[in-house]
Every structure is written in structure tokens, then in C-alpha cells.
């Protein structure tokens, strides 16, 4: 049977003048917060975050669309103002015997600069200019020209198949949408495939690191302002390893 509280104790059972346990914990938490508030008020303000100047990039330089619009499977192109199929002229007006090594004046936009591959019939079927031809004699439509490029450019073709060479548009996760890899001729002119030198676009900037020197200040990675470079240096030199301090 519980005994009623006496004059020497309160309803909670604590002795007079002694805080209950929960009251003492609350007082400690309140005192801690007040102490932190005083410390933060005394400390100097945080140094400003170095933010480099924003790089201005022309919209055309980041346009994800194909660089070229190649001829389609219908083999239609503009010749002397009129849109025609290849065989509209090559069937009767222009002979392919012997094969030419340079385009005639009607091909105003064609500049042959493809290394040793300087003959039209290396890629175009001499009997039917509306299709392409492989080395084994098989025909391909113009839309299958990437397979033809792989006949000679094997390493680049295999890299393209794996997504290393070229440009891929759409979604990496095909469950969210279509992924489309641009064909060779959507970036390269098949008659003059090399690119002129291009300056790379500026890389991404981080807000808290400022302008980075890969070698660090004074070529000492320990003093660089980049935490990523410092971490790489520390790991390589055993920083944080108890055995390295012995």
C-alpha cells in the first residue's frame, strides 16, 4: 500500500530544493543553447565564398541537335537550284566511265578532302548512284551510311557502337524515353570529314572552391584550396594513417 507524501518531500518524491531529473535535463539543454548563441554572436562572420566570374557561352555552342542534315534514303538533294535524285542526272546526263576523282561543277557543296579515299565510286554505286556500296558489293541506303564508314574507320566505328565516339541524345535510361545515337554523317561531312580545331567550352565551377590550380598554391597539394585535391594528396601520402606518424 502506497504511503502518502510527507512534509519532507513533494508529490514527485524529490526532496525539498532538489530538481527532478527531467527538470535538470531541461535546464542543461537550455544553458547549452544559450552558450552556443553567445559563442556564435562573438565569433567573426564567415569569410565570403569565392565565386568566379560567370562564363558566357553562345547558345549555338551547346545546341544538342545534329550538326548536319544528311541525305535521306530517297537520295534527294539540291542540284542547280532544283531538288533531284542522284540518278536523275547520273543515268543519262553524266557518265561514270571512267570514274571521276573529283565532283563536277554541279556539286557546288561537295569538297573532296577525305585522304586517300578520293574516288566517288569508293562509296557510291557506279551503276546506281541512289545507293551506296560496300567493298563486298552489297548496297546500302544513304540512311545506313554508318555501316559503310565502318569499312575503313574500324576503331572509330567500334567506339561509336559503345557510345565513346560521337553524340548520344535522349535518355540513358531507355525506360524513361528513347535514346538516339547520331549517325556519322550527322556530325561529319562524308566528303571532308575532318573537323577544324575547336576551343573547349569552360568547365563547371564550384561555389566554394573558387578558381582552381591543379598543382595547388606553390605547387604544393597540401596548400591547395580544393578539398578534392587535398584528399587525393593525403591518401597518396598516408595522411590519417597511424603507422605514417610513427
C-alpha positions in Angstrom: 0.0 0.0 0.0 1.5 3.4 -1.1 2.3 5.9 1.7 1.1 9.5 1.3 3.8 12.1 0.8 5.2 13.6 3.9 6.2 17.2 4.6 9.9 16.4 3.6 9.0 15.5 0.0 6.8 16.8 -2.8 4.4 14.9 -4.9 7.1 13.6 -7.2 9.1 12.1 -4.4 12.0 14.6 -4.6 13.5 16.2 -1.6 12.8 19.9 -1.0 15.2 22.2 -3.0 16.2 19.4 -5.5 15.0 19.5 -9.1 13.5 16.3 -10.6 15.7 14.6 -13.2 13.7 15.8 -16.2 13.9 19.4 -15.0 17.7 19.2 -14.6 18.0 17.8 -18.2 15.8 20.7 -19.5 18.0 23.2 -17.7 21.2 21.7 -19.1 19.8 21.8 -22.7 18.6 25.5 -22.3 22.0 26.5 -20.9 23.8 24.8 -23.8 21.7 26.6 -26.4 22.3 29.9 -24.7 26.0 29.2 -24.6 26.2 28.4 -28.3 24.2 31.6 -29.1 26.8 33.7 -27.2 29.7 31.9 -29.0 28.2 32.4 -32.4 27.5 36.1 -31.6 31.1 36.7 -30.6 32.8 34.8 -33.5 33.6 36.8 -36.6 31.3 36.5 -39.6 32.2 33.8 -42.2 34.5 34.7 -45.0 32.8 35.4 -48.3 32.6 32.4 -50.6 34.8 32.9 -53.7 32.6 32.8 -56.8 34.5 33.1 -60.2 33.1 35.2 -62.9 30.3 33.6 -65.0 31.4 32.3 -68.4 29.2 33.4 -71.2 28.6 30.6 -73.8 26.8 31.2 -77.1 23.6 29.1 -77.4 24.8 27.7 -80.7 27.8 26.1 -79.0 25.6 24.0 -76.7 22.9 23.1 -79.3 22.3 19.4 -78.9 20.8 19.0 -82.3 22.8 17.3 -85.1 25.5 19.4 -86.8 24.4 18.3 -90.3 21.2 17.1 -92.1 22.4 14.3 -94.3 20.8 13.0 -97.5 18.0 10.5 -96.7 17.2 7.1 -98.1 15.3 8.8 -101.0 18.7 10.1 -102.3 17.3 13.6 -103.0 19.5 16.7 -102.9 19.5 20.1 -104.4 21.5 20.4 -107.7 21.5 23.7 -109.6 18.6 25.0 -107.6 16.3 22.0 -108.3 15.8 19.1 -105.9 16.7 15.9 -107.7 17.6 12.3 -107.1 21.1 11.3 -107.9 20.1 9.1 -110.9 18.1 11.9 -112.4 21.4 13.2 -113.8 23.8 10.2 -113.5 21.5 7.9 -115.5 21.8 9.8 -118.8 23.5 13.2 -118.4 26.6 12.3 -116.5 28.6 9.2 -117.3 30.6 7.2 -114.7 33.0 5.6 -117.1 35.8 6.2 -116.3 35.0 7.0 -112.6 35.8 10.6 -111.7 38.2 11.5 -108.9 36.6 14.9 -108.3 33.0 16.2 -108.2 31.8 18.2 -111.2 30.7 21.8 -111.1 27.1 20.8 -110.4 28.0 19.6 -106.9 28.6 23.0 -105.5 28.7 22.0 -101.9 31.0 19.0 -102.3 34.6 19.4 -101.4 36.6 16.2 -101.7 39.1 16.0 -98.8 38.9 12.5 -97.5 42.5 11.4 -97.5 43.2 8.5 -99.9 39.5 8.0 -100.4 39.2 10.3 -103.3 37.1 8.4 -105.8 33.3 8.8 -105.8 32.7 5.1 -106.6 34.5 4.0 -103.5 31.3 4.8 -101.6 28.7 5.4 -104.4 27.5 2.5 -106.6 28.7 3.4 -110.1 25.6 1.8 -111.6 23.0 3.2 -109.2 24.0 6.5 -107.6 20.9 6.4 -105.4 22.5 3.8 -103.2 25.9 3.3 -101.5 28.1 0.2 -102.0 30.3 -1.8 -99.6 33.6 -3.3 -100.6 31.9 -6.7 -101.0 29.5 -5.3 -103.5 26.4 -5.1 -101.2 24.3 -2.0 -101.5 23.2 0.2 -98.6 20.7 3.1 -98.5 22.0 6.5 -97.6 20.5 6.2 -94.1 22.8 3.2 -93.5 26.0 5.1 -94.3 27.5 4.5 -90.8 28.0 0.8 -91.7 29.8 2.0 -94.8 32.1 4.3 -92.7 32.9 1.2 -90.5 34.5 -0.5 -93.6 37.5 1.8 -93.3 37.2 3.5 -89.9 37.0 0.4 -87.7 38.3 1.8 -84.4 36.1 4.9 -84.5 33.1 2.7 -85.6 33.6 0.3 -82.6 33.9 3.3 -80.3 30.7 4.8 -81.8 28.9 1.5 -81.1 29.9 1.7 -77.5 29.0 5.3 -77.1 32.5 6.6 -76.7 32.8 8.3 -80.1 30.0 10.6 -81.3 27.0 12.1 -79.6 24.0 10.3 -77.9 20.7 12.2 -77.4 17.7 11.3 -75.3 17.8 9.2 -72.2 20.4 6.9 -70.7 17.6 5.0 -69.0 15.6 3.8 -72.0 12.6 3.1 -69.7 12.1 6.8 -69.5 12.4 7.6 -73.1 14.2 7.0 -76.4 18.0 7.1 -76.7 19.3 8.0 -80.2 22.9 7.9 -81.2 23.7 10.3 -84.1 25.0 8.7 -87.3 28.5 9.6 -88.6 27.2 11.9 -91.3 25.1 13.9 -88.8 28.4 15.3 -87.5 30.9 14.7 -90.2 30.7 15.7 -93.8 31.4 12.4 -95.6 33.4 14.1 -98.4 35.5 16.2 -95.9 35.1 14.6 -92.5 37.9 16.3 -90.5 36.9 19.0 -88.1 38.5 22.4 -87.7 40.2 22.9 -84.3 37.6 23.9 -81.7 38.2 25.6 -78.4 36.7 23.6 -75.5 33.9 25.1 -73.6 34.6 26.2 -70.0 34.2 23.5 -67.3 31.8 23.7 -64.5 32.6 25.9 -61.5 32.0 25.0 -57.8 30.8 27.7 -55.5 33.1 27.0 -52.6 36.4 26.3 -54.3 37.0 29.4 -56.4 39.5 29.3 -59.3 41.4 26.1 -59.1 45.1 25.5 -59.7 45.5 21.7 -60.3 49.1 22.0 -58.9 47.9 23.8 -55.7 49.4 27.0 -54.4 53.1 27.0 -54.8 52.8 23.5 -56.4 52.1 22.0 -53.0 48.9 20.0 -53.0 48.7 20.3 -49.2 48.0 24.1 -49.5 45.5 24.0 -52.4 42.1 25.3 -51.8 40.4 22.3 -53.4 39.4 19.7 -50.8 39.3 17.1 -53.6 43.0 17.7 -54.5 43.9 17.8 -50.8 42.2 14.5 -50.1 43.9 12.9 -53.1 47.3 14.1 -51.8 46.5 12.9 -48.2 45.5 9.4 -49.4 48.6 9.1 -51.5 50.9 10.1 -48.7 49.2 8.1 -45.9 47.7 11.1 -44.1 45.4 9.9 -41.3 47.2 6.6 -41.1 48.6 5.9 -37.6 51.5 4.0 -39.0 52.6 7.0 -41.0 53.0 9.1 -37.8 55.5 6.7 -36.3 
